[in-house]
Amino acid sequence: MKLLFDLFPVILFFAAFKYSEKNPETAATWVATLLGSALVDAKQAPILLATVVVIAATVAQIAWVHFRHGKVDKMLWISLGLVVVFGGLTLVFQNEAFIKWKPTILYWVFAVSMAFSALVLRKNPMKAMLGEQLNLPDAVWAKVNLSWIAFFAVMGVLNLVIAFNFPTDTWVNFKLFGGMGLMLVFVLAQGMFLSKYMEEEK
């Protein structure tokens, strides 16, 4: 359920895009009404409507977290800021390039923040998150943190490759299924790497 909740905006983005692909004229009319614009290119309508939906969904997601828990994670605020800025630019200029950059910027923010924490603040964010569940040597925690930095950096580059070298439909599919799949493979691989340390601890 937590995973589905975290993916809530992305799932709605995907659904809105797929619906609009099949009904571009309807999507163009809706976007024109929402933006107060008389001219909306039907070819751009699917990504524009999906962008409106993902902005609204992210706002709703954060409002719900704040209502239930009273505190919103810093990374959720960063995600909201990025989707509002890049999504807003996409809507204003009716140019999908802006929203396509958003996942890359978010991935790179994760990578840079983790690197900054480790190198400058001398704190390991992965150990801070998982230290109570796993008792690992500091050298291993450093490798875990570095692997996540590398993963986010590569995902940022991969998003750009897909976004600007393949059709938008392919990028939308990758955004949901490709991103989830690669994350799952990475987490499983890391679990296998850490399993030997957990066995030694036993």
N, C-alpha and C positions, 0 to 999 in steps of 0.2 A: 504493500500500500504506500509506503514511503517513497519507493521508486516511482510509482505511478504519479504520486503527487508532485514529485520533483520534475517529472517529464510532462506534467499537465500543459504548460504553455506550448511545448514543442509538439505534443500530440494534436492540440487544437490548431496550431500553425499548419501542420501536415494535412489535417482534415479540411481546413478552409481552402488550402491551395488545391487539393484534389477536387473538391466540389466546384471551385471556380474554374478549373481547367475544363470541366465538362459544361459549365454554364458561364462563359466569359462575358456575355452581354449583360446577364443579370448581375454578375459581380461588378462590372464596370458601372452599372447604374447605382448599386449600393455604395460603392466607393465614392462616386461623384456626389451622392447625397451626403455622405459622412464628411467629405472634405469641402463641401460647398463649391465644388468645381463643375463646370459645364463640360469640360473635356477630360476624359479618361480613356487612354488607349486600352482597347479590349485585350490586346496581347499582354499588357502589363497588369491588367486587373487581377489575375490570380495571386501574384506576389504581393500586390498592394492590399488586397482584402486580407490575405494571410498575415500581413504585417500589422494591420489594424487589430486583428484578432489576437496576435501574440502579445502586443502591447497591453491590451485590455486584460488578457489572461494573466500576465505577469503582475500587473497591478492588483488584480483580484487575489492571486496567490499570496502576495506579501500582506495584503489586508487581512486575509484569513489567518496567516501565521501570527501576525501581530495581535489579532483578536483572541486566538487560542492560547498563545504562549506569552504575549506581552513583550516579546523581544524578537527581532528579526536578525538573522545571521548577516554579517557584513558582506559576504559574497552574494547574497540575494539582493542586497541594495546595489552592489556593483552591477549585477546582471540587469536589474531594473534600469539603472542609469544608462547602460549601454544600449539596451533595447529601445529606450525612449529616444536617445540621441540618434542612433543609426536608423531606427525605424522611422523616426520623425523626418530625417533627411530623405529617406526612401519615398515617403509620402509627399513631401514638399516638392521634390524634383522628379517624382515618378521614375526613379532610377533604382533598380534592384541591386546595383553594386554595393550600396551602403549597407543594406541588411545582410548581404553575403559576407561582409567583413566582420560583422558582430561576433560570430562564434570564434573567429581567429583571435580577435582582441581579447575576448573573455579567457580563452585558453592561455594566451600569453600573459595576461594579468595573473592568472593562477601560477604559472611558471615563475614569473619574476618575483611575485610575493613570497613564494616558497624559497627561492634562491636568496632573496634579501634577508629573510628570517634566519636562514642557516648561516650565511656568510657574514652578515653585518650584526644581527641581533644575537647570534650564537645560540639560536633556539631551533630545534627540529620540529616542524609542525606535524609531521607524521607521528613522531613519538608523543607529542602532546595530545594527539587525537586517540592513539591506540595503545599508549604506554600502559594503561591499566589492564588491558586485555592480553598484551604480549610483553614478555620480559626478554628483550633482545640486547646484545652488546651495542654500544654506541656506534661502532664501525658498521654494523648491520643496519642500524637506523639511518645512518648517513647514506648507505646504498639505496635504501628504500626511498628516502626523500629525493635523492638524485634521479632515481628511475621515474618518479612521478613528474619531476621537472622536465625530464627528457620526453616523457609521454605527452605532456601538455604542449610542449614546444613543437613536437612532430605533428600533433593533431591540428595545431594552428596552421602549419604549412600545408598539410593535407587538405584542410578545408578550402584554402585558397586555390589549390590545384583543381579540386573538384568544381568549385564555384565558378572559376573563370576559364575552364577548358572543356566543360561538359554542359549539356542543356540544363536549364534551371530545374526541370523535373527531376533530373538525376541528382542534383544537389539537394533538393528537398528530401528525396528518399535517403540519401546518405546522412543528412542531418539527423534523422530519426533512427533509422536502422543501422547505418554504417557506424555512426558514433556510438550507439549502444553496444553493437557487436564488438567493436574494437576495445571498448572499455571493459566488457566482460572477459574477452580473451586476455587482456592485460592483467586484470585482477586475478584470474585463474592462474596465470603464469607466475605472478608474484606470490600467490598462495603456495604454489609448488616450491618456489624458492625458499620461502620462510618455513615450510613444513619440517625441514631437517633440523632447524633450530628449535622448533617446538618439540620434536622427538628427543633431541639431546637434553632438553630441559626436564622431560619426564624421567 
